[in-house]
Every structure is written in structure tokens, then in C-alpha cells.
């Protein structure tokens, strides 16, 4: 029994010594900054950085535009209803014309067509709605493109890194950790960065599409309400 406890004590001491050495090795290991790490990716980091900047710019520009387009006064349609029902079409047109959002522009087109058949009014409003959707969706295809090609640049970095590795091996004949590390750095860093940029662009693209769909629902609801207003009896 004493031998057993003695063996346990010896093993515990060995484990503590191993942990202490590991901690010392970790503390003495050279620290690499994020910038230095990205530099290891090589020349392919330049197009990846450009794609990232473009994606960020497009996302910020589009989200600001869509947020502005989605802001609609809750009383807007109530005021339009009151003016049209009371026969004050001029006031309704003035309100719609001076309100800067897609819903107001659709309603403004409908007010301009008052007196024509309902089908004609709905068609005119639908055309304006399509134009407003085009304005909100503009440049979204850039995010979709970046989501697709950024990982491709990363995979190209993988090929470039392997080529760099085997070229050094073939030209020098030296098979060292250092020669392998350079090629593996390029391979892993470009692949990781490309995938991250592609993932961020994909998330941004879908998020913006969701916001556009919400605004489109508001536009459709306002159009349907306007058609109902036209069919109400005047006071």
C-alpha cells in the first residue's frame, strides 16, 4: 500500500513538473500580432482586403438607405384616408408628394390616377413599387458576388501556398520546418480569411434582403389600403 501511495506521489510530481514546463514554454513563445499573421498570407491578401472593404461599404450604404425607406409615419395612411374620403384630393396629393419614402411615392401615383378604373390605378402603383424595389435592391448583387468569390480567392491561396512549398523543396532540396511553415501559413491564412469574408458577405446579403422584404410588405399593405379607400363612399 505504501508503495502505491509513493507511486501516486511521484506521478503527481511528474505531472506538475510537466505542466510547469509547458507554462514556461508558452510564456517564452514569441507572440505574433494579427497584422503580422495576415502578412503571412502573401499577395493574395490584397484582393481579399479589397473585397472586404467593398462589402463593408455596400452593406453600410444599403442599410442606411433601406432604414430610411422603411420609416413610415403611422398616421400617414389615416390622413390620406380622411382627405380622400372628404374629397380633399389636393391635400392628400400634397402630403404624399412631400413625404420621402417608397410608400408615399406609391400612394402619390395612385392619387394621380384617381378617376380612372381601379385596375389601372393598381397597375400604376405596382409599377412604382417595382421601381422602388429596384432602388432598394441596387448593389446587393455585389454582396452576393463577394460571398461567392472570396472563398475562391482563399482556395487560390491554398494552391499558391502549396506551390510555394513544393517549389522551395524542389529548388533547394531542403525539407525543413521553416520551409514548410511559409507555405502552410499562406495556405491556411488565405483560406480562413476568404471563408470569413465570404460568410460575412453572405450574412449581410441575407440580412438586407430581410429588411427589404419587410419594407415591401409595408408597401403592399399601403397599396391595398389605398384601393380600399377609393372604394369607400365619400362624405
WOGISUL-V87240 format. One record per pair of residues at least 24 apart in sequence whose ideal C-beta (glycine too) atoms are under 10 Angstrom apart, sorted by sequence separation. I is the first residue (numbers start at 1). GAP is how many residues later the second one is. If there is no record, write none. Layout:
[[I GAP] [I GAP]]
//
This chain:
[[80 24] [105 24] [161 24] [162 24] [163 24] [76 25] [89 25] [106 25] [158 25] [161 25] [162 25] [73 26] [77 26] [84 26] [89 26] [102 26] [103 26] [105 26] [106 26] [158 26] [160 26] [161 26] [72 27] [76 27] [77 27] [80 27] [84 27] [102 27] [105 27] [159 27] [160 27] [161 27] [73 28] [76 28] [80 28] [83 28] [157 28] [158 28] [159 28] [161 28] [71 29] [72 29] [102 29] [103 29] [157 29] [158 29] [161 29] [71 30] [72 30] [73 30] [77 30] [80 30] [84 30] [102 30] [105 30] [157 30] [158 30] [160 30] [161 30] [69 31] [70 31] [72 31] [73 31] [76 31] [80 31] [101 31] [102 31] [157 31] [159 31] [68 32] [69 32] [70 32] [71 32] [72 32] [155 32] [157 32] [158 32] [68 33] [69 33] [70 33] [102 33] [154 33] [157 33] [158 33] [68 34] [69 34] [102 34] [154 34] [156 34] [157 34] [154 35] [155 35] [156 35] [157 35] [69 36] [154 36] [155 36] [157 36] [158 36] [153 37] [154 37] [157 37] [153 38] [154 38] [156 38] [154 39] [155 39] [151 40] [153 40] [154 40] [155 40] [153 41] [154 41] [151 42] [152 42] [154 42] [150 43] [151 43] [154 43] [150 44] [151 44] [153 44] [154 44] [149 45] [150 45] [151 45] [153 45] [150 46] [151 46] [152 46] [150 47] [151 47] [149 48] [150 48] [151 48] [149 49] [150 49] [147 50] [148 50] [150 50] [151 50] [146 51] [147 51] [150 51] [151 51] [146 52] [147 52] [149 52] [150 52] [147 53] [148 53] [146 54] [147 54] [148 54] [146 55] [147 55] [145 56] [146 56] [147 56] [143 57] [144 57] [147 57] [143 58] [144 58] [146 58] [147 58] [142 59] [143 59] [146 59] [147 59] [143 60] [144 60] [145 60] [143 61] [144 61] [143 62] [144 62] [69 63] [142 63] [143 63] [140 64] [141 64] [143 64] [140 65] [143 65] [144 65] [69 66] [70 66] [143 66] [69 67] [140 68] [66 69] [139 69] [140 69] [65 70] [66 70] [65 71] [66 71] [137 71] [136 72] [137 72] [140 72] [65 73] [136 73] [62 74] [65 74] [66 74] [62 75] [136 75] [137 75] [62 76] [136 76] [61 77] [62 77] [136 77] [61 78] [62 78] [133 79] [136 79] [137 79] [58 80] [59 80] [62 80] [132 80] [133 80] [136 80] [58 81] [59 81] [62 81] [57 82] [58 82] [133 82] [58 83] [59 83] [132 83] [133 83] [136 83] [58 84] [59 84] [132 84] [54 85] [57 85] [58 85] [133 86] [55 87] [129 87] [132 87] [54 88] [55 88] [58 88] [54 89] [55 90] [129 90] [51 91] [54 91] [55 91] [128 91] [129 91] [54 92] [55 92] [126 93] [129 93] [51 94] [52 94] [125 94] [126 94] [129 94] [51 95] [55 95] [125 95] [128 95] [50 96] [51 96] [125 97] [126 97] [51 98] [52 98] [125 98] [51 99] [125 99] [48 101] [122 101] [125 101] [47 102] [48 102] [51 102] [121 102] [122 102] [125 102] [47 103] [50 103] [122 104] [48 105] [121 105] [122 105] [47 106] [48 106] [121 106] [46 107] [45 108] [48 108] [122 108] [44 109] [47 109] [48 109] [118 109] [121 109] [44 110] [47 110] [44 112] [45 112] [103 112] [107 112] [110 112] [114 112] [118 112] [41 113] [44 113] [102 113] [106 113] [110 113] [118 113] [43 114] [44 114] [101 114] [102 114] [105 114] [106 114] [109 114] [42 115] [44 115] [103 115] [107 115] [111 115] [115 115] [41 116] [44 116] [102 116] [103 116] [106 116] [107 116] [110 116] [114 116] [43 117] [44 117] [101 117] [102 117] [103 117] [106 117] [109 117] [110 117] [113 117] [42 118] [101 118] [103 118] [104 118] [107 118] [41 119] [42 119] [103 119] [107 119] [110 119] [111 119] [41 120] [102 120] [103 120] [106 120] [110 120] [40 121] [101 121] [42 122] [103 122] [107 122] [103 123] [96 130] [92 134] [92 137] [42 140] [40 141] [42 141] [45 141] [48 141] [52 141] [56 141] [59 141] [63 141] [66 141] [70 141] [40 142] [44 142] [48 142] [51 142] [55 142] [59 142] [62 142] [66 142] [69 142] [70 142] [80 142] [84 142] [42 143] [43 143] [47 143] [51 143] [54 143] [55 143] [58 143] [62 143] [65 143] [66 143] [69 143] [72 143] [40 144] [41 144] [42 144] [45 144] [49 144] [52 144] [56 144] [59 144] [60 144] [63 144] [66 144] [67 144] [70 144] [71 144] [77 144] [81 144] [85 144] [40 145] [41 145] [42 145] [44 145] [45 145] [48 145] [52 145] [55 145] [56 145] [59 145] [62 145] [63 145] [66 145] [70 145] [77 145] [80 145] [81 145] [84 145] [85 145] [39 146] [40 146] [41 146] [44 146] [48 146] [51 146] [55 146] [58 146] [59 146] [62 146] [66 146] [69 146] [70 146] [72 146] [76 146] [80 146] [83 146] [84 146] [41 147] [42 147] [43 147] [47 147] [51 147] [54 147] [55 147] [58 147] [72 147] [78 147] [81 147] [82 147] [85 147] [87 147] [37 148] [40 148] [41 148] [42 148] [45 148] [48 148] [49 148] [52 148] [56 148] [59 148] [63 148] [66 148] [67 148] [70 148] [77 148] [81 148] [84 148] [85 148] [86 148] [87 148] [40 149] [41 149] [44 149] [45 149] [48 149] [52 149] [55 149] [59 149] [62 149] [66 149] [69 149] [70 149] [72 149] [77 149] [80 149] [85 149] [86 149] [39 150] [40 150] [41 150] [44 150] [48 150] [51 150] [55 150] [58 150] [62 150] [69 150] [72 150] [84 150] [85 150] [37 151] [38 151] [41 151] [81 151] [37 152] [38 152] [41 152] [77 152] [41 153] [82 153] [37 155] [38 155] [37 156]]
//
